[in-house]
Amino acid sequence: MAIIIIAEKPDAAKNIAEALADGRPTKKTSKYGVDYHEFTRNGKKHIVVAAVGHLFNLKQKGKGWQYPIFDVEWIPSYKARMISAFSEKYFKTLEDLKKEGTDFIIACDYDNEGSLIGYNILRFIFGKENAKRMKFSTLAKSDLIESYEKMSSKIDSNNIEAGLARHFLDFYYGINVSRALTLAIKRHAKRFSLITAGRVKDLLLQCLLKKKLRSIGSNQHLTGSLK
């Protein structure tokens, strides 16, 4: 049995193992082709495995193209989006390793996204609601050792709640506004043209449009003055 450490990226997993191992860590490869690292510290076996970003994404429950949609659920990323198919092997590697875990440590980036990545793995793959939490700002050996020795006994709820809020807001805004615009064009223009909207993208487009309109207005004013 072992203490399982969840890292956010493969390079972080490697650095953590090398920093914390009493001797030399052992690199192993799962049957899915994913590398992970085993080492011993203070007589206890540890396994460090990487998550490669978000392994879970929000998706609409059920089928249909109506809106508004608020009934959603977390599902594995490789099932939610084709672009995330690469994450399946990391997901299944974590599933296989969970049977060896007696204790769990989240060592993802200490921010909204990193904390949510670790939390979703913790609850949806390992079936746990709490874990220890390492906090570090660099992958330097001294920082990682200090982070391990002074780790929190519980997850960082504030970061997790902020991450959850962002993901739900992004999903609700994107899916509902996109469908509203697409169906409006289909209804009035008698054709189907998929329009995608996003919380960040829409604000950026609005800023660019205002800048363009100001530019047009200035040019027209200059032309009229010359005449």
N, C-alpha and C positions, 0 to 999 in steps of 0.2 A: 504494500500500500504506500501511497505517496502524497505529498503536498503538491497540488497542481497550481502553477502560476500562469495566468493568462496575459500574454503580451499582445500589443496591437499589431506589430509588424515582425517579420522574420529576423531582421537585423537587431531589433530590440530583444527578442528572445535569446539570440546568440550572445549578446552582450551581457544580459542578466545572468545567464548560466555561467559564463566565464568569470564574471565578477564575484558571484556568490559561492561557487564551488570550493570545497576544501581542497580538492585535488584538481584533476582535469575533468571537465564535463564530457559526457559521451553523447555524440550525435547519433540519433536513430531516425529511421525513415518508416513511416506508416505504410500499410499496404496500398494506400491511395497516392503514395509518392510525396508525402509532406514530411519535411524534416522537423524534428523536435529534439529537445536536449534533456538529458538526465544528469543529475549530480547529487552529491551528498553534502549536507551542511549540518554541523553539530549532530552528526549521527543519523540525520533524517533524510530520507530519499525525497528529492524534488523533481518535478517534470515541468519544463517550461515549453509552452506551445503557443504559436502565433495565431491571431485571428484574421489577419489581412483586412482590416477595416470592418465594416458592418456585415455581419452574417445574417441579419434579419432586417426585413423591410415591411412597411405597412402595405396592406392590400385590401381592397373592397371585399366585404363578405358577400357571397352570392354573385349572381350575374346581372346583366342589364346595363344600360347606358343612360339611365335617368340621373337627375340631380335634384336637390342636393343629396350628397352621400356623406353620412357620418358613422355608419356601421362598418368599422374596419377592424383588422386584426394583424398581428405580427406573424409573418411566415418566413421561412428560410429565403435568403436573398436569391439563391439559385433557382428557386421556384417562382419568385416574383418577377424577375427580369432576366431576359436572355443574356444581357451584357454581364451579369454576375454569375454566369455558369461556372467560371473558374473557382468560385468560392466553395463549391460542393465538396471538393476533396478536403478542404480545411474543416468544414462542418462535420464531415463523417469521421475525420481523425479525432476531433474533440469528443464526438459521441463514443468512439472506441476507448478513449482514455479515461472517460468519466468513472468507469468501474474501478479504476485504481486510486481514485481520489478520496482521501479522508478529510482533507482540509483544502481550502481554496483561497488564492490570493489574486486580486485584480491588479495588474501592473501595466494597464493601458495608459495612454496619455492622460494627464490630470486636467481634463477640461470636459466640456459638455459632451462632445462626441465620444471621446475616449471612455468616459465613465459609462455612457449608455451602451457602447460596444461590449464592455465587460459585463455590465448588468444583464443584458439580454442573453448572453451566453450562460451566465450564472443561473438564471431562472428557467430558460427554455431548454437548455441542454443538460445542465447539471442538476436541475430541479431544486435549486437553493435560492433563498431570498436574501441571504447576507453572506459576506466574506470579508477577509482582511483586505486592506488597501495600501499599496505602496504609492508614494508620491515622490517624483523626481523630475528635475528639469533638464538634466543631461544624462547621457549614457556612460559618463565617466565612472570608473570602478568605485572610487570613493563615494560618489553620490548614490550609486546603486546599493552599496553596502549600508550606508546610513539610512537609506529609504527602507531597506529590509529590516534593519534593527529597530527603527522607530515607526514601523508601519501602524496604521490605524486598525483597531479591532473590528471596524465596521465600514460599510460602503459609504461613499460621499453622496448623500441624498440630494444635496442642493444642486450639484452638477447633473445628477441623473434626472431630476425633475425638470431642469432647464432644457436638457437634451430631449426629453419626452415632449415637452411643450413645443419645441421647435419642429420636431418631426411631424407631430399631429397638425400643427398650423400649416406647414408646408404642404402636406398631403391634402388637407381639406381645401385650402386655397387653390392649389394647382388643379385638382380633379374637378372641382365644382365650377370654377371660372372657365376652365378649358371647355367643359361640356356645354356650359351656357352659351359661350361664344360660337362654338361649332354648330350647335342646334339652331341658334338664331340665324346664322348664315344659310343653313340648309332650309329653314322655313321660309325665309324671305328671298333668297337668291335662287332657290330651287336647284341647288347643287350641294354636294358634300365636299367640304374643305376643312380638314382637321386643323383647328387652331389650338395651340398650346399656350398656357399661361403659367406664370410662376411668381411667387412672392417677391423674389429679388429681381428677376428678369423684367417684370412689368414696370417696376420703379425705374430701372435703368433705361428702358425704352422711353418712358415718360420724360426723363431728364434729357435724353438725346433729341426727342421731338421738340421740346421747349427750346433747346439750343438751336435747332434747325430753324424753327419758326422765327426766333429772334434774328438769326442771320438773314433770312429772307426779308424780314421787315426792314432791316438796316440797309440791305441792297436796294430795295424798292425806294426807300427814302433818299438814298444817294443818287439813284437814277433820276428821280423827280427833281432834285435840286439842280442837277446838271442841265436838265432841260430848261 
